[in-house]
């Protein structure tokens, strides 16, 4: 049930043995790296908005721009919270030209604040040649980019006069870079990824241009040979560059390059490519073609947030570019023990999930394993340890914990054991899957879950398994306490 990843009996025994030894020795496990409080958003954030870019500014606002399906304008909205962007008023800050350059296919705007001014990078075709796509830049010197005048700074000086788009910018160790996608003469792909230093002006590049990657792998070449939409996130002294691959239908997915922040980023050998997608369609959650992402941070600054678009159906009639229903979505980025980002799967529409981190073994999380609830470290796949906290199936002020990668399956107690099972609609199941969310028995800053139909009994880990027990002593109270992450 949990995933297609094999889980051998020997590995299970090893995990259980390590946990047992630690428990007997009374050892506290070091907190997991990059732990951060739970965040909760509701998806989709915006319908019919593709290629989303959300920028958190120092003025306390999030700024959101994206591709409109008419491909004729650049829109912008702002709010003090990410969820607030869903209902924030939207302004048109620029419209396509009636003729000539920048007259068609207005795509993938990104907004950045550089050297005290606002810049929007976007791609556009010509009115008389809509596929002559090139990158352009707008500038605004106002403190609020929804006011003031946007000045056209023209086309970016990319190395060839060929199809090029999806420009983004980031800084590492004081050096600012521009990255983009382009069709290079002599290479039979639709687009590859490139990197250069930014020039004196934020609409120019300078110095050598590095070709970072060419789409060659099977998942990069479905429908079209595409690497586009680069976006950067940095942590742990490393630079991670995500990009989108393949056709813009259900085959669309994210790949990733990584490099040391101290390396020469203009040397392609400094970068390592993931051999598999890091984020892809998921039929169980009903999300297809996730891609063209950006990154922002949560309101408290403690969580990294993945921003992307997808569709909630697989089959498209005609050209996917003519289908207007790509939606902007957000979800939390988690970090693996090795310092790499883990995006999990595109979660189901509605409230985003959380993880239940053990209070007294903070490197371990509640997860499902062949239907049985357990606590483990380094959970793979991530979604096995993600649950949506939803209105209780039995009502009366309760909550239920729904599996992320198996929607419709809930954490329920059966014979005092916790299992993840499909809701069969029965009164007994609803009762067994409904819990009162309480202040943590061992810490008021954490949570505990008390069974609705067994008062005084709590979700608790015993060794590696999760059961329903009373919490009569300090050990039991700690075992029954979880931090939502």
VEXDREN-2710 file (C-alpha; in Angstrom, 1 decimal):
% VEXDREN-2710
k/r/px/py/pz
1/UNK/0.0/0.0/0.0
2/UNK/2.7/2.5/1.0
3/UNK/4.6/2.7/-2.3
4/UNK/6.3/0.7/-4.9
5/UNK/9.6/0.9/-3.0
6/UNK/10.6/-2.5/-1.7
7/UNK/10.8/-2.9/2.0
8/UNK/12.7/-6.0/3.0
9/UNK/12.2/-7.9/6.2
10/UNK/15.8/-7.5/7.1
11/UNK/15.5/-3.7/6.9
12/UNK/12.4/-3.8/9.1
13/UNK/14.2/-5.8/11.7
14/UNK/17.2/-3.5/11.6
15/UNK/15.0/-0.4/12.1
16/UNK/13.2/-2.1/15.0
17/UNK/16.5/-3.2/16.6
18/UNK/18.0/0.3/16.4
19/UNK/14.8/1.8/17.9
20/UNK/14.7/-0.8/20.7
21/UNK/18.3/-0.3/21.6
22/UNK/17.8/3.5/21.8
23/UNK/14.7/3.1/23.9
24/UNK/16.4/0.7/26.3
25/UNK/19.4/3.0/26.7
26/UNK/17.2/6.0/27.3
27/UNK/18.9/7.8/24.4
28/UNK/17.4/11.0/23.1
29/UNK/17.6/11.3/19.3
30/UNK/19.0/14.6/17.9
31/UNK/16.4/16.8/16.4
32/UNK/15.9/16.4/12.6
33/UNK/17.7/18.9/10.5
34/UNK/15.7/21.9/9.3
35/UNK/12.6/21.1/11.3
36/UNK/10.0/23.8/11.0
37/UNK/6.5/24.4/12.2
38/UNK/3.6/23.1/10.1
39/UNK/2.1/25.4/7.5
40/UNK/-1.4/25.1/6.1
41/UNK/-2.7/26.3/2.8
42/UNK/-5.7/25.5/0.6
43/UNK/-5.2/24.5/-3.0
44/UNK/-5.6/25.6/-5.7
45/UNK/-4.4/29.1/-4.9
46/UNK/-5.5/30.5/-8.2
47/UNK/-7.3/29.0/-11.1
48/UNK/-6.2/29.6/-14.7
49/UNK/-2.8/31.0/-13.6
50/UNK/0.2/29.1/-15.0
51/UNK/4.0/29.5/-14.5
52/UNK/3.5/31.1/-11.1
53/UNK/6.0/33.2/-9.3
54/UNK/5.6/34.4/-5.7
55/UNK/8.1/36.8/-4.2
56/UNK/8.2/37.7/-0.5
57/UNK/9.4/41.2/-0.1
58/UNK/10.8/43.1/2.9
59/UNK/7.7/45.3/3.0
60/UNK/5.7/42.4/4.4
61/UNK/3.9/41.6/1.2
62/UNK/3.9/38.6/-1.1
63/UNK/3.8/39.5/-4.8
64/UNK/2.3/37.1/-7.2
65/UNK/2.4/37.0/-11.0
66/UNK/1.7/34.3/-13.5
67/UNK/0.8/33.5/-17.1
68/UNK/-2.8/34.4/-18.0
69/UNK/-4.3/31.9/-20.4
70/UNK/-5.0/34.6/-23.0
71/UNK/-1.3/35.2/-23.2
72/UNK/-1.9/38.9/-23.7
73/UNK/-0.9/40.7/-20.4
74/UNK/1.1/40.6/-17.2
75/UNK/-0.9/40.5/-14.0
76/UNK/0.2/41.2/-10.4
77/UNK/-1.4/40.8/-7.0
78/UNK/-0.2/41.1/-3.5
79/UNK/-1.2/40.1/0.0
80/UNK/0.4/39.8/3.5
81/UNK/-0.1/36.0/3.5
82/UNK/0.3/33.3/0.8
83/UNK/-3.3/32.2/1.2
84/UNK/-4.4/35.9/0.9
85/UNK/-3.1/35.9/-2.7
86/UNK/-6.1/33.7/-3.6
87/UNK/-8.6/36.6/-3.0
88/UNK/-6.3/39.6/-3.5
89/UNK/-7.3/42.0/-6.3
90/UNK/-5.4/41.6/-9.5
91/UNK/-4.0/44.4/-11.5
92/UNK/-2.8/44.4/-15.1
93/UNK/0.6/46.1/-15.1
94/UNK/1.4/45.7/-18.8
95/UNK/-0.3/44.6/-22.0
96/UNK/1.1/43.1/-25.2
97/UNK/2.0/45.4/-28.1
98/UNK/-0.6/45.7/-30.9
99/UNK/2.0/44.9/-33.5
100/UNK/5.7/43.9/-33.8
101/UNK/7.8/42.8/-30.9
102/UNK/6.2/41.7/-27.6
103/UNK/2.9/41.4/-29.5
104/UNK/2.0/37.7/-28.7
105/UNK/2.5/34.8/-26.3
106/UNK/3.2/36.8/-23.2
107/UNK/4.5/34.0/-21.0
108/UNK/6.0/33.2/-17.6
109/UNK/6.5/36.6/-15.9
110/UNK/8.8/36.6/-12.8
111/UNK/9.0/39.6/-10.4
112/UNK/12.2/40.4/-8.6
113/UNK/13.5/43.3/-6.5
114/UNK/17.1/44.2/-7.4
115/UNK/19.1/47.2/-6.3
116/UNK/16.1/49.1/-5.0
117/UNK/14.0/48.6/-8.2
118/UNK/11.4/46.1/-9.3
119/UNK/12.0/44.0/-12.4
120/UNK/9.7/41.6/-14.3
121/UNK/11.3/39.1/-16.6
122/UNK/9.0/37.6/-19.2
123/UNK/8.9/35.9/-22.6
124/UNK/7.0/37.2/-25.7
125/UNK/6.6/36.5/-29.4
126/UNK/6.0/38.9/-32.2
127/UNK/2.5/39.8/-33.4
128/UNK/3.5/38.7/-36.9
129/UNK/5.5/35.7/-35.7
130/UNK/4.0/34.4/-32.5
131/UNK/6.7/31.7/-32.0
132/UNK/9.6/34.1/-32.2
133/UNK/9.8/33.9/-28.4
134/UNK/12.4/36.0/-26.7
135/UNK/13.1/37.2/-23.1
136/UNK/12.3/40.8/-22.1
137/UNK/12.5/42.9/-19.0
138/UNK/10.3/45.6/-17.4
139/UNK/11.5/48.0/-14.6
140/UNK/9.6/50.0/-12.0
141/UNK/11.3/52.3/-9.5
142/UNK/8.2/52.7/-7.2
143/UNK/8.2/51.2/-3.7
144/UNK/4.9/49.5/-4.6
145/UNK/5.1/47.7/-8.0
146/UNK/1.3/48.0/-8.3
147/UNK/1.8/51.7/-8.7
148/UNK/4.3/53.8/-10.7
149/UNK/5.4/53.3/-14.3
150/UNK/6.7/50.1/-15.8
151/UNK/9.5/50.9/-18.3
152/UNK/10.3/48.5/-21.0
153/UNK/14.1/47.7/-20.8
154/UNK/14.0/45.6/-24.0
155/UNK/15.3/42.2/-24.9
156/UNK/18.0/40.4/-22.9
157/UNK/21.2/39.8/-24.8
158/UNK/21.1/36.0/-24.8
159/UNK/23.8/34.4/-27.0
160/UNK/21.7/33.4/-30.0
161/UNK/18.7/35.0/-31.7
162/UNK/16.6/31.8/-31.2
163/UNK/13.6/30.6/-29.2
164/UNK/14.4/31.6/-25.5
165/UNK/12.3/32.1/-22.5
166/UNK/11.8/31.5/-18.7
167/UNK/14.4/33.9/-17.4
168/UNK/15.1/33.8/-13.6
169/UNK/17.7/35.4/-11.4
170/UNK/19.4/34.5/-8.1
171/UNK/22.5/35.5/-6.2
172/UNK/25.2/33.2/-4.7
173/UNK/28.0/34.6/-2.5
174/UNK/27.4/38.1/-3.7
175/UNK/27.3/37.3/-7.4
176/UNK/24.0/37.6/-9.3
177/UNK/23.2/35.2/-12.1
178/UNK/20.6/35.0/-14.8
179/UNK/19.3/31.5/-15.9
180/UNK/17.0/30.7/-18.8
181/UNK/15.9/28.2/-21.4
182/UNK/16.9/28.4/-25.0
183/UNK/17.1/26.5/-28.3
184/UNK/20.8/26.4/-29.2
185/UNK/21.7/26.1/-32.9
186/UNK/23.2/22.7/-33.7
187/UNK/21.4/20.8/-30.8
188/UNK/18.2/19.0/-31.7
189/UNK/16.2/19.9/-28.6
190/UNK/13.4/22.4/-28.0
191/UNK/15.3/24.1/-25.2
192/UNK/18.3/23.6/-22.9
193/UNK/19.2/25.5/-19.7
194/UNK/21.8/28.2/-19.6
195/UNK/23.5/30.4/-16.9
196/UNK/25.4/33.6/-17.0
197/UNK/26.4/36.4/-14.7
198/UNK/24.2/39.4/-14.6
199/UNK/25.6/42.6/-16.2
200/UNK/25.7/46.1/-14.7
201/UNK/22.0/46.3/-15.6
202/UNK/19.5/43.6/-14.5
203/UNK/18.4/43.2/-18.1
204/UNK/21.8/42.2/-19.4
205/UNK/24.2/39.3/-19.1
206/UNK/28.0/39.5/-19.2
207/UNK/30.9/37.1/-19.6
208/UNK/30.7/33.5/-20.6
209/UNK/27.5/31.6/-20.9
210/UNK/27.3/28.0/-19.5
211/UNK/25.0/25.3/-20.9
212/UNK/23.9/23.6/-17.7
213/UNK/21.9/20.7/-19.1
214/UNK/20.4/19.2/-22.3
215/UNK/17.2/17.1/-22.1
216/UNK/18.2/13.6/-22.9
217/UNK/16.5/11.3/-20.4
218/UNK/13.2/9.6/-21.1
219/UNK/11.3/11.8/-18.7
220/UNK/12.8/14.9/-20.2
221/UNK/11.8/14.1/-23.8
222/UNK/8.2/12.9/-23.7
223/UNK/6.3/14.8/-26.4
224/UNK/9.1/17.4/-26.7
225/UNK/12.8/17.6/-25.7
226/UNK/12.4/20.3/-23.1
227/UNK/14.3/21.7/-20.2
228/UNK/12.8/25.0/-19.1
229/UNK/11.4/27.1/-16.2
230/UNK/14.6/27.1/-14.1
231/UNK/14.2/28.2/-10.4
232/UNK/16.8/28.1/-7.6
233/UNK/16.6/27.3/-3.9
234/UNK/19.7/27.4/-1.6
235/UNK/20.4/25.7/1.7
236/UNK/23.2/23.8/3.4
237/UNK/25.9/25.5/1.3
238/UNK/24.4/24.0/-1.9
239/UNK/22.5/25.4/-4.8
240/UNK/19.5/23.4/-6.2
241/UNK/18.1/24.4/-9.6
242/UNK/14.8/22.8/-10.5
243/UNK/13.5/22.8/-14.0
244/UNK/10.5/21.6/-16.0
245/UNK/10.8/18.8/-18.6
246/UNK/8.7/17.3/-21.5
247/UNK/5.5/18.4/-23.0
248/UNK/3.1/20.7/-21.0
249/UNK/0.5/17.9/-20.6
250/UNK/0.5/15.2/-17.9
251/UNK/4.1/14.4/-18.9
252/UNK/5.3/17.7/-17.5
253/UNK/7.5/17.2/-14.4
254/UNK/10.4/18.7/-12.5
255/UNK/14.0/17.7/-12.6
256/UNK/16.8/19.1/-10.5
257/UNK/20.5/20.1/-10.8
258/UNK/22.6/20.6/-7.7
259/UNK/26.0/22.2/-7.1
260/UNK/28.1/23.4/-4.2
261/UNK/27.6/27.1/-3.5
262/UNK/31.4/27.4/-3.4
263/UNK/31.9/25.9/-6.8
264/UNK/32.3/27.6/-10.1
265/UNK/28.6/27.7/-11.1
266/UNK/29.6/28.6/-14.7
267/UNK/31.4/25.3/-15.1
268/UNK/28.8/22.7/-16.1
269/UNK/30.9/20.0/-14.4
270/UNK/30.0/21.6/-11.1
271/UNK/26.4/20.5/-11.5
272/UNK/24.9/17.1/-10.9
273/UNK/21.6/16.2/-12.6
274/UNK/18.9/14.0/-10.9
275/UNK/18.4/10.9/-12.9
276/UNK/14.7/10.8/-12.1
277/UNK/12.0/13.4/-11.8
278/UNK/11.8/15.1/-8.4
279/UNK/8.1/16.0/-8.8
280/UNK/5.7/14.4/-11.2
281/UNK/2.0/13.6/-11.9
282/UNK/0.1/11.6/-9.4
283/UNK/-3.1/9.8/-10.3
284/UNK/-4.0/9.0/-6.6
285/UNK/-4.1/12.7/-5.7
286/UNK/-5.6/13.7/-9.1
287/UNK/-2.7/16.1/-10.0
288/UNK/-1.2/16.1/-13.5
289/UNK/1.6/17.9/-15.2
290/UNK/3.1/19.7/-12.2
291/UNK/5.8/22.1/-13.2
292/UNK/7.2/25.6/-13.9
293/UNK/7.8/26.2/-10.3
294/UNK/9.2/28.9/-8.1
295/UNK/10.1/29.1/-4.4
296/UNK/9.0/31.3/-1.6
297/UNK/9.0/31.1/2.2
298/UNK/6.2/30.8/4.8
299/UNK/4.9/33.7/6.7
300/UNK/7.1/32.9/9.7
301/UNK/10.1/32.5/7.4
302/UNK/10.8/29.0/8.7
303/UNK/9.5/26.9/5.9
304/UNK/10.4/26.8/2.2
305/UNK/7.3/26.7/-0.1
306/UNK/7.1/25.1/-3.5
307/UNK/5.0/27.1/-6.0
308/UNK/3.9/25.4/-9.2
309/UNK/1.1/24.8/-11.6
310/UNK/-0.8/21.7/-12.7
311/UNK/-4.1/20.4/-13.9
312/UNK/-6.6/18.3/-12.0
313/UNK/-7.3/16.0/-15.0
314/UNK/-5.0/14.0/-17.3
315/UNK/-6.6/14.0/-20.7
316/UNK/-6.5/17.2/-22.8
317/UNK/-8.2/17.8/-26.1
318/UNK/-5.9/19.5/-28.6
319/UNK/-2.8/21.5/-27.9
320/UNK/-2.1/21.7/-24.1
321/UNK/-1.1/25.4/-24.6
322/UNK/-4.7/26.1/-25.6
323/UNK/-6.1/24.5/-22.5
324/UNK/-6.6/27.3/-19.9
325/UNK/-6.9/25.3/-16.8
326/UNK/-3.5/25.2/-15.3
327/UNK/-3.8/26.2/-11.6
328/UNK/-1.3/27.8/-9.2
329/UNK/-0.7/25.6/-6.2
330/UNK/1.6/25.7/-3.1
331/UNK/3.0/23.1/-0.7
332/UNK/5.8/22.8/1.9
333/UNK/9.3/21.7/0.9
334/UNK/10.9/19.2/3.3
335/UNK/14.6/18.6/3.7
336/UNK/16.3/15.2/3.7
337/UNK/19.0/14.2/6.2
338/UNK/21.6/14.5/3.4
339/UNK/20.6/18.2/2.9
340/UNK/18.7/17.8/-0.3
341/UNK/15.1/19.1/-0.8
342/UNK/12.2/16.6/-0.9
343/UNK/9.1/17.8/-2.7
344/UNK/7.1/14.6/-2.2
345/UNK/4.1/14.4/-4.5
346/UNK/1.6/17.0/-5.7
347/UNK/-0.9/16.8/-2.8
348/UNK/-4.6/16.6/-3.3
349/UNK/-6.8/19.7/-3.7
350/UNK/-7.9/21.2/-0.4
351/UNK/-5.9/21.6/2.8
352/UNK/-2.2/20.8/2.6
353/UNK/-0.8/18.0/4.8
354/UNK/1.5/17.9/7.8
355/UNK/3.8/15.4/9.4
356/UNK/3.5/14.0/12.9
357/UNK/7.0/14.2/14.4
358/UNK/7.7/12.3/17.6
359/UNK/8.2/14.6/20.5
360/UNK/10.8/12.5/22.3
361/UNK/12.4/11.0/19.2
362/UNK/12.3/14.1/16.9
363/UNK/14.0/12.5/14.0
364/UNK/11.1/10.1/13.6
365/UNK/7.7/10.5/12.1
366/UNK/4.4/8.7/12.0
367/UNK/4.1/6.8/8.7
368/UNK/2.2/4.0/7.2
369/UNK/3.9/0.8/6.2
370/UNK/1.7/-2.0/4.7
371/UNK/-1.3/-0.3/6.3
372/UNK/0.2/-0.4/9.8
373/UNK/1.2/2.9/11.5
374/UNK/4.8/3.1/12.6
375/UNK/7.3/5.8/13.6
376/UNK/10.5/6.0/11.6
377/UNK/13.3/8.3/10.6
378/UNK/14.2/9.1/7.0
379/UNK/10.8/8.1/5.6
380/UNK/10.8/7.2/1.9
381/UNK/8.6/8.1/0.2
382/UNK/7.9/11.3/2.0
383/UNK/4.1/11.1/1.4
384/UNK/3.9/8.0/3.6
385/UNK/4.5/10.3/6.5
386/UNK/2.1/13.1/5.4
387/UNK/-1.5/13.4/6.7
388/UNK/-4.2/16.0/6.1
389/UNK/-5.8/17.1/9.3
390/UNK/-9.5/17.3/8.3
391/UNK/-12.8/17.7/9.9
392/UNK/-13.5/14.5/11.9
393/UNK/-15.5/11.9/10.1
394/UNK/-17.6/11.6/13.2
395/UNK/-18.0/15.4/13.7
396/UNK/-18.5/16.7/17.3
397/UNK/-15.4/18.8/17.2
398/UNK/-13.1/16.0/16.2
399/UNK/-10.4/15.7/13.5
400/UNK/-9.4/12.9/11.2
401/UNK/-6.0/12.2/9.7
402/UNK/-6.2/11.4/6.0
403/UNK/-3.3/9.8/4.1
404/UNK/-1.7/12.1/1.5
405/UNK/-0.7/9.5/-1.0
406/UNK/-3.9/7.4/-0.4
407/UNK/-6.7/9.9/-0.3
408/UNK/-9.8/8.3/1.3
409/UNK/-7.6/6.3/3.7
410/UNK/-7.5/7.5/7.3
411/UNK/-5.5/6.7/10.4
412/UNK/-7.9/4.6/12.6
413/UNK/-7.5/2.5/15.7
414/UNK/-8.5/-1.2/15.5
415/UNK/-7.8/-3.6/18.4
416/UNK/-5.8/-0.8/20.0
417/UNK/-3.5/-0.6/17.0
418/UNK/-3.3/2.3/14.5
419/UNK/-3.8/1.4/10.9
420/UNK/-4.3/3.4/7.7
421/UNK/-7.4/2.1/6.0
422/UNK/-10.0/3.1/3.5
423/UNK/-13.1/4.7/4.8
424/UNK/-15.9/2.2/4.4
425/UNK/-18.6/4.6/5.4
426/UNK/-19.6/2.7/8.5
427/UNK/-20.4/4.3/11.8
428/UNK/-17.7/2.1/13.4
429/UNK/-15.0/3.4/11.0
430/UNK/-16.0/7.0/11.5
431/UNK/-15.7/6.6/15.2
432/UNK/-12.4/4.8/15.1
433/UNK/-10.9/7.5/12.8
434/UNK/-12.1/10.5/14.8
435/UNK/-9.9/12.1/17.5
436/UNK/-9.9/15.1/19.7
437/UNK/-6.9/17.3/19.1
438/UNK/-5.5/18.1/22.5
439/UNK/-2.7/20.2/23.8
440/UNK/0.4/18.0/23.9
441/UNK/0.5/15.8/27.0
442/UNK/4.2/16.4/27.4
443/UNK/4.4/19.9/26.0
444/UNK/1.8/22.6/25.4
445/UNK/3.5/23.6/22.2
446/UNK/2.9/20.2/20.7
447/UNK/-0.3/18.1/20.2
448/UNK/-1.8/14.8/21.3
449/UNK/-4.8/13.0/19.7
450/UNK/-7.4/11.4/22.0
451/UNK/-9.8/8.8/20.6
452/UNK/-13.3/10.1/20.5
453/UNK/-14.8/6.7/21.3
454/UNK/-12.2/5.7/23.9
455/UNK/-11.8/8.6/26.3
456/UNK/-8.4/8.8/27.9
457/UNK/-6.8/6.7/25.2
458/UNK/-4.3/8.5/22.9
459/UNK/-2.3/7.8/19.7
460/UNK/1.0/6.7/21.0
461/UNK/4.2/5.1/19.6
462/UNK/5.6/2.0/21.3
463/UNK/9.0/1.3/19.9
464/UNK/8.4/1.5/16.2
465/UNK/4.6/0.8/16.2
466/UNK/1.8/3.2/16.9
467/UNK/-1.0/2.1/19.2
468/UNK/-3.9/3.4/21.2
469/UNK/-3.2/3.5/24.9
470/UNK/-3.6/5.4/28.1
471/UNK/-0.9/7.9/29.1
472/UNK/-0.5/7.3/32.8
473/UNK/3.2/8.2/33.2
474/UNK/5.7/10.6/31.8
475/UNK/7.1/8.2/29.3
476/UNK/3.7/7.4/27.9
477/UNK/2.8/11.1/27.8
478/UNK/5.9/11.8/25.8
479/UNK/5.2/8.9/23.5
480/UNK/1.7/10.4/22.9
481/UNK/2.9/13.8/22.0
482/UNK/3.7/15.0/18.5
483/UNK/4.9/18.1/16.8
484/UNK/3.2/19.0/13.6
485/UNK/5.7/19.8/10.9
END
